[in-house]
Amino acid sequence: MLRLPNLAPGHDRILLVGDIVGKPGTRFVCDAAKKLKRHLNLSALIVNAENSADGSGLTLKDYQRLIDAGVDMITMGDHIYRKREIMDVLQSKPNIVRPANFPPSSVGKGWQVFHLADNYRLYVVSLMGRVFMKPVDCPFHAAERVLIEIREHATALQMKENNAQANHEYFVVVDFHAEATSDKQLMGRMLDGRVTAVLGTHTHVTTADEQILPKGTAFQCDVGMTGPFESILGRKIESVLEATLTLNPVSFSVATEDVRLSGTYVDACRETGLATQIGRIVVRENELERL
């Protein structure tokens, strides 16, 4: 059974669920979302869904299933445009983000805002790395630009609402979809004290480096995968092995066994907008039934 520390007064708990892989991962998230929000006392549930459509992309149907199940925000990555049917959603919906360092003409938005209780705000940012990835704009420069945009947006909202409270008013969670752990660590250090959390996705392997950086930003290189763990990163072992040993063209089908949900939660203080707690979670199917 999941046992997390008690949530301190004046704090919110945010969970980022790692790369959803195929139907098994999507089904598990849909089954788990409301239970996890209740059991873990979550203020917001974010999922990376760029692999939910048979391991590559996101369909309109699965987008709607995830939102209806209780997911608050969806992040994407390098497979974002594999399903053309999602393009209108990326352009028009307020609960899904593309990497902010894609070209300005790319469909979608690099950050979105989710309203928590008492009109406190959570800004969710997506960035993509460049090492062993598609050639995109510099994620570090994009992060600087996005923080300016978010600050201007938050200030405009405060002025519109006549809100003169002294507290921070918003959290910022960055999903850094990248291959290289060095890039992820650099992003965490660059943004330390300036955002609530920098959490990595993409590699499908959970890292054991979760920490609160010196200035108060929660950091982890990768929050892991949600999908079948009896696999090679979510794909059937036999087909990946055959392709590796023979170089024959082989389709990588999504595996089905030992489905788990991996994610990382962050407890964040409303007074500062920074993190006070970070932790990994893994939920297996039999554990979900007991929640």
MOFEN-V35200 format. One record per residue. PSI is psi in radians with two decimals (none if undefined). D_CENTER is the distance of its C-alpha to the mean C-alpha in whole Angstrom. Layout:
BEGIN
PSI,D_CENTER
PSI,D_CENTER
END
This chain:
BEGIN
2.45,23
2.23,20
1.92,22
2.73,20
2.69,22
2.52,23
2.17,21
2.65,23
2.52,25
0.26,23
2.75,20
2.59,16
2.18,14
2.35,10
2.24,8
2.07,5
2.27,6
2.97,6
1.97,8
2.23,10
1.99,13
-2.96,16
-0.72,18
-0.75,18
-0.74,14
-0.79,14
-0.76,17
-0.78,16
-0.75,13
-0.66,16
-0.55,18
-0.41,16
-1.00,14
-0.61,17
-0.77,18
-0.71,16
-0.69,15
-0.84,19
-0.64,20
-0.02,17
0.88,18
2.44,15
-0.48,15
2.46,11
2.05,9
2.42,5
2.53,5
2.07,4
0.41,8
-0.18,10
0.27,12
-0.44,13
1.55,17
0.55,19
0.00,16
1.87,16
-3.06,15
2.24,14
2.81,17
-0.71,19
-0.78,19
-0.60,16
-0.86,14
-0.66,17
-0.78,17
-0.78,13
-0.78,14
-0.52,18
-0.26,16
0.05,15
2.34,11
-0.58,11
2.47,8
2.24,7
2.77,5
-2.79,8
-2.49,10
-0.32,13
0.33,14
-0.64,13
0.30,17
-0.48,18
1.90,19
-0.42,21
-0.27,21
-0.10,18
-0.78,19
-0.65,21
-0.79,18
-0.61,16
-0.56,19
-0.38,19
2.57,17
0.14,15
0.46,12
2.43,10
2.57,10
2.89,11
2.28,11
-0.27,14
0.29,16
2.82,17
2.60,21
-0.49,21
-0.09,23
2.53,20
2.35,19
3.11,16
2.46,15
-0.28,13
2.66,12
2.85,12
2.36,14
2.28,14
2.10,17
-3.04,17
2.64,20
0.48,23
0.30,22
2.62,20
2.57,17
2.01,13
2.23,12
2.19,8
2.41,9
2.33,8
2.66,10
2.41,12
2.98,14
-0.33,18
2.12,19
0.49,20
3.12,18
2.60,19
1.90,21
3.03,19
2.87,20
2.11,20
-0.49,16
-0.77,18
-0.66,20
-0.68,18
-0.72,16
-0.76,19
-0.78,20
-0.70,17
-0.62,18
-0.78,21
-0.73,20
-0.75,18
-0.73,21
-0.70,23
-0.80,21
-0.71,21
-0.74,25
-0.70,26
-0.71,25
-0.75,26
-0.70,30
-0.63,30
-0.01,29
0.65,32
1.92,29
0.35,31
2.65,29
-0.17,29
3.09,25
-0.55,22
-0.28,21
2.71,17
2.72,14
2.08,12
2.20,8
2.13,8
1.88,5
1.81,8
1.66,9
2.77,12
-0.81,15
2.20,17
-0.52,16
-0.74,19
-0.75,17
-0.73,14
-0.69,17
-0.73,18
-0.73,15
-0.78,15
-0.68,19
-0.64,19
0.07,17
2.23,18
-0.09,20
-0.30,18
2.89,15
-0.76,13
2.52,11
1.91,10
2.29,7
2.60,8
-3.14,7
-0.72,10
-0.25,13
0.17,12
2.09,14
2.34,13
2.71,15
0.57,17
0.41,17
2.38,15
2.82,17
2.04,18
2.85,19
-0.56,23
0.08,22
0.17,19
2.28,16
2.45,13
2.51,13
2.42,12
-0.70,12
2.32,10
-0.11,8
-2.91,10
2.59,11
1.94,12
-2.76,15
2.09,18
-0.28,19
1.34,23
3.12,22
1.72,21
0.57,17
-0.17,17
2.72,21
2.32,24
-0.77,26
-0.73,29
-0.67,28
-0.69,26
-0.76,29
-0.78,32
-0.65,30
-0.71,30
-0.50,33
-0.33,35
0.23,33
2.62,34
1.98,32
2.34,30
2.36,27
1.62,24
2.61,24
2.35,21
3.09,22
-0.26,23
2.67,23
1.06,22
2.29,19
2.72,16
2.20,13
2.44,11
3.08,9
2.30,9
2.65,11
2.22,12
2.22,15
2.50,16
2.23,20
-0.51,20
-0.59,23
-0.39,22
0.14,18
2.97,17
2.58,16
-0.24,19
2.50,17
2.53,14
2.64,15
2.59,13
2.57,14
2.25,15
2.16,17
2.90,19
-0.73,21
-0.51,24
-0.64,22
-0.66,21
-0.45,24
-0.18,25
none,23
END
